[in-house]
Amino acid sequence: MICHVRKSQDKVLKGLRVYDIHCGIAHAFNGSFQQAETFIAQGMRLGFGGNVTFERALQIRWLATELPLDAIVLETDAPDIAPSWRYKERNTPDQVPRIAAVLAQLRGLNEHALSIGTTANAHAALPRLALTSS
């Protein structure tokens, strides 16, 4: 399950509980730390993309560094949420490695470690993805 949660965290959480969903991704996450913890407790991973590259996106950047790595996936949200270096331009999936580099730097990790972790998280959240990428 991939849920678009931008500005709708509480409604999506309610739906996940009602339908007993415990695996997936909360795409374009931009909620509070408490909401993030609730999504994680529900078995969801949180998607971070281009928004984490903006220095003024303090809440998103803080969440991306403080949440456990096993709760985070990288995403592109193409064409909408472009990274800072493509501000007001169309976003494309080929930007994910640069977004990963920013997130790795924020977390104090090397890019390879971040990539291994977030890829494993994506496979855990979307088991069929793991089957197609083997």
Secondary structure, DSSP 8 states (H G I E B T S, - for coil): -EEE-TT-HHHHHHHHHHTT--SEEEET----HHHHHHHHHTTEEEEE-GGGG-TT-HHHHHHHHHS-GGGEEE---TTTS--GGGTTS---GGGHHHHHHHHHHHHT--HHHHHHHHHHHHHHHSHHHHHHT-
